[in-house]
Amino acid sequence: MESFGVSSAQNLQALSALLAGQQEEEDDECESGPSSAQLGPGHIGPPPKKEKEVTTAYMKKDSKDIWSEEEVAEGSQYEDLADPRPQPEYEIILKQSVGTEDLFLGLNGKDPSSMCCEAMLVKIKLPETKATDVFLDVKKKFLDLRTPKYKLGLHLPHPVDSHRGKAQFFSEREELELTLLIKRDMIINKY
């Protein structure tokens, strides 16, 4: 039993000497940097780099322009707050071509979401207006409609092909219908 007690005493002395040596090392570290007791979430990972100048797409060029064309939303040149003409009622309906193979078998992978729509139908009610009084300008993401009584600057929910579209004015309903083809950046492969 005594051999056990002696070896335990020797182990305790060795442990005490080891801990005393560690305490001296920690004191040295306090002078040079943070110790393990002072570490926080900010000390995890590599040290932070010095901040560099941030460059963005909207940085001014070497000109006297206040803003670039990319910063201005499409159609903002048509917004006139001093124009008292009211905005007509309108409705946007998304359309897609669906056949029996889509409806019953789901062969083309189409679903009822707006991502599968090919066209956009815009119905604009224009009471007391003739077809000859309508000025219409369609951009990629903006529709500008002006008549003597109404004005409409409409930001479209999806980009459209501004060169291929169809406009039809119904005098009996006093309504303008625009069918605009939606332009997709992503091409969906058919099976």
PyMOL commands that set and color helices and strands:
alter all, ss='L'
color gray80, all
select helices_A, chain A and resi 2-32+36-38+41-43+69-71+76-78+100-105+114-116+131-133
alter helices_A, ss='H'
color red, helices_A
select strands_A, chain A and resi 90-95+119-125+135-138+142-146+151-155+160-170+175-182
alter strands_A, ss='S'
color yellow, strands_A
deselect
rebuild
show_as cartoon
